[in-house]
Amino acid sequence: MRHVFVETNWVFGYAAPAHHKQDAAVKLLDQARRNELRLHVPALCLMEARRPVMTQCQPRDEAKAIREFLSWAKDAGSISPEQASATRHVLERFENQADGSLIFVCP
């Protein structure tokens, strides 16, 4: 069996919300789940990844930035009311989904 030692960037790539996940990190975990390899994750990496995930992947901050742009674009006449409404709807879905995805789970 192959043994793969990962580090903090892998933890971040896997544990981040869906739109920040890295495909390679997800695939590596899938291989481990199928017993194709054994992952080794130092505890320090779990501790180190927590802060970046919690600070860089906050859905509220990302949604706030998009809402600020949306407000500006609407006032500037760059987007239609329909586009603004659709964007708000997508942001609400994003926040609802992301709220539950920031929980650290150690597979």
C-alpha positions in Angstrom: 0.0 0.0 0.0 1.2 3.5 -0.8 1.6 6.0 2.0 1.1 9.6 1.3 2.1 12.3 3.8 0.1 15.5 3.4 0.6 18.9 4.9 -1.5 22.0 5.7 -2.2 23.0 2.1 -3.8 19.7 1.5 -6.0 20.1 4.6 -7.0 23.6 3.4 -7.7 22.2 -0.1 -10.0 19.6 1.2 -11.7 21.3 4.2 -12.5 24.6 2.6 -16.1 25.2 1.4 -17.1 23.7 -2.0 -16.1 26.6 -4.2 -12.6 26.7 -2.7 -12.0 23.0 -2.6 -9.1 21.6 -4.7 -9.9 18.6 -6.9 -6.6 17.0 -6.2 -7.2 17.1 -2.4 -10.6 15.6 -2.8 -9.3 12.8 -5.2 -6.6 11.9 -2.7 -9.1 11.4 0.1 -11.3 9.4 -2.2 -8.4 7.1 -3.0 -7.7 6.7 0.7 -11.4 5.8 1.3 -11.1 3.1 -1.3 -8.0 1.8 0.5 -5.8 2.6 -2.5 -3.4 4.5 -0.3 -3.0 5.5 3.3 -3.0 9.2 4.2 -0.9 10.5 7.0 -1.9 13.9 8.3 0.2 15.4 11.1 -2.0 16.9 13.9 -0.2 20.2 13.5 -1.5 20.5 9.9 -5.1 20.3 11.2 -4.4 23.0 13.7 -2.6 25.2 11.1 -5.3 24.9 8.5 -8.1 25.9 10.8 -7.3 29.6 10.8 -6.9 30.0 7.1 -10.2 28.2 6.4 -12.0 30.2 9.0 -10.5 33.6 7.9 -10.2 33.2 4.1 -13.3 31.3 3.4 -16.0 33.2 5.3 -19.1 33.2 3.1 -20.4 36.3 4.7 -17.3 38.3 3.7 -17.4 37.0 0.1 -21.1 37.6 -0.2 -20.8 41.1 1.3 -18.2 42.1 -1.3 -20.5 40.8 -4.1 -23.4 42.7 -2.6 -21.4 45.9 -2.5 -20.5 45.5 -6.2 -24.1 44.7 -7.0 -25.3 47.9 -5.3 -22.7 49.9 -7.1 -23.5 48.3 -10.5 -27.2 48.8 -10.0 -26.8 52.4 -9.2 -24.4 52.9 -12.1 -26.9 51.3 -14.5 -24.5 48.5 -15.4 -27.0 45.7 -14.6 -30.7 45.3 -14.9 -33.1 44.8 -12.0 -33.6 41.2 -13.1 -29.9 40.6 -13.0 -29.7 42.1 -9.5 -32.6 40.0 -8.3 -31.0 36.8 -9.7 -27.7 37.6 -8.2 -29.3 38.2 -4.7 -31.0 34.8 -5.1 -27.7 33.1 -5.9 -26.0 34.8 -2.9 -28.7 33.6 -0.5 -28.3 30.0 -1.7 -24.5 30.4 -1.5 -24.7 31.6 2.1 -27.2 28.9 3.1 -25.1 26.1 1.7 -21.8 27.6 2.9 -23.0 28.1 6.5 -23.0 24.3 7.0 -19.8 23.5 5.1 -17.2 25.2 7.4 -17.3 22.5 10.0 -13.9 20.7 10.3 -14.4 17.0 9.9 -11.5 14.7 10.3 -12.1 11.8 7.9 
